[in-house]
Amino acid sequence: MSSNPKNARFPQPPSLDITLKFLQVSMNNVEQLMNFQISTSRTQLDNYAKSLQALSQAGSPQEALNQISTIAKENANQAMECSGEFCGILTKAQEDLQGLALEHLGSMQDSLQGMAAYLQPTEQPAAASEKK
């Protein structure tokens, strides 16, 4: 009888576990992006309403131009803040998914090594004595 029994089970990759982790990370990232989009849209709508109100109260064309300049600066600053936050969310998502991918590759490597060890032929004691 061989030292490597053929009825032994070789390790199974935890693919379902990793798939569920990928789904969880993906759903969390989608949720973060959607919340960010909703929050940003609300803020922008409020800012537009305030801007229209400020412009409607301008007494002269020069005052209106000053209001427009102030509004443009504020909007540019908010756009920079939003893009920074958006990039932060995407960077974290990339890091999370990259970590899971590395974990998956590690488990696949372990599984392949286990399969290779399982499938590797072992010498019979009689065959080993014949070689001498």
C-alpha positions in Angstrom: 0.0 0.0 0.0 1.3 3.5 -0.8 2.2 6.0 1.8 -0.1 8.5 0.0 -3.5 7.0 0.0 -5.7 7.8 -3.0 -8.8 8.1 -1.0 -7.4 11.0 1.0 -8.9 14.4 0.2 -6.5 17.1 -1.0 -7.2 20.6 0.3 -10.0 22.5 -1.3 -9.5 26.2 -2.0 -11.7 28.5 0.1 -13.1 30.1 -3.0 -16.6 30.6 -1.6 -15.1 32.4 1.4 -13.0 34.7 -0.8 -15.9 35.3 -3.2 -18.1 36.4 -0.3 -15.3 38.7 0.9 -15.0 40.2 -2.6 -18.8 40.8 -2.7 -18.8 42.3 0.8 -15.9 44.7 0.0 -17.5 45.6 -3.3 -20.9 46.3 -1.8 -19.3 48.4 1.0 -17.4 50.4 -1.6 -20.5 50.9 -3.7 -22.4 52.0 -0.6 -19.7 54.5 0.3 -19.6 55.9 -3.3 -23.4 56.2 -3.4 -23.5 58.0 0.0 -20.7 60.3 -1.2 -22.7 61.1 -4.3 -25.9 61.8 -2.4 -24.1 64.0 0.1 -22.3 65.9 -2.5 -25.4 66.4 -4.6 -27.3 67.7 -1.6 -24.5 70.1 -0.7 -24.3 71.4 -4.3 -28.1 71.9 -4.5 -28.0 73.9 -1.3 -25.1 76.0 -2.6 -26.8 76.7 -5.8 -29.9 77.9 -4.0 -27.8 80.2 -1.8 -25.9 81.5 -4.8 -29.1 82.3 -6.7 -30.5 84.1 -3.6 -27.3 86.1 -3.2 -27.2 87.0 -6.9 -30.8 88.1 -6.9 -30.1 90.5 -4.1 -27.2 92.2 -5.9 -27.9 95.9 -6.2 -25.4 96.6 -9.1 -23.7 94.8 -11.9 -20.4 95.2 -10.1 -21.9 93.6 -6.9 -23.2 90.7 -9.0 -19.8 90.2 -10.6 -18.2 90.2 -7.1 -20.8 87.6 -6.0 -20.1 85.4 -9.0 -16.4 85.6 -8.4 -16.9 84.6 -4.7 -19.2 81.7 -5.7 -16.8 80.5 -8.3 -14.0 80.4 -5.8 -16.1 78.5 -3.3 -17.2 76.0 -5.9 -13.6 75.4 -7.0 -12.6 74.7 -3.4 -15.5 72.4 -2.9 -14.7 70.5 -6.1 -11.1 70.0 -5.0 -12.3 68.7 -1.6 -14.7 66.4 -3.3 -12.2 65.0 -5.7 -9.8 64.4 -2.8 -12.5 62.5 -0.9 -13.5 60.6 -4.0 -9.9 59.5 -4.6 -9.6 58.4 -1.0 -12.6 56.2 -1.3 -11.3 54.7 -4.5 -7.8 54.2 -3.1 -9.2 52.3 -0.1 -11.3 50.2 -2.4 -8.3 49.3 -4.5 -6.3 48.4 -1.4 -9.1 46.2 0.0 -9.6 44.4 -3.3 -5.8 44.0 -3.9 -5.5 42.4 -0.4 -8.2 40.0 -1.2 -6.7 39.2 -4.6 -3.4 38.4 -2.9 -5.1 36.3 -0.3 -6.9 34.4 -3.1 -3.7 33.8 -5.0 -2.0 32.6 -1.8 -4.8 30.1 -1.2 -4.7 29.0 -4.8 -1.0 28.4 -4.5 -1.5 26.4 -1.4 -4.2 24.3 -3.1 -2.0 23.7 -6.1 0.9 22.6 -3.9 -1.4 20.3 -2.0 -2.7 18.8 -5.3 0.8 18.4 -6.6 1.8 16.6 -3.4 -1.3 14.4 -3.7 -0.7 13.6 -7.3 3.1 13.0 -7.0 3.9 9.3 -7.4 5.5 7.7 -4.4 8.0 4.8 -4.7 7.0 1.4 -3.6 9.5 -0.3 -1.2 9.9 -3.2 -3.8 10.7 -0.7 -6.6 13.2 1.1 -4.4 15.1 -2.2 -3.7 15.2 -3.1 -7.4 17.0 0.2 -8.2 19.9 -0.7 -5.8 
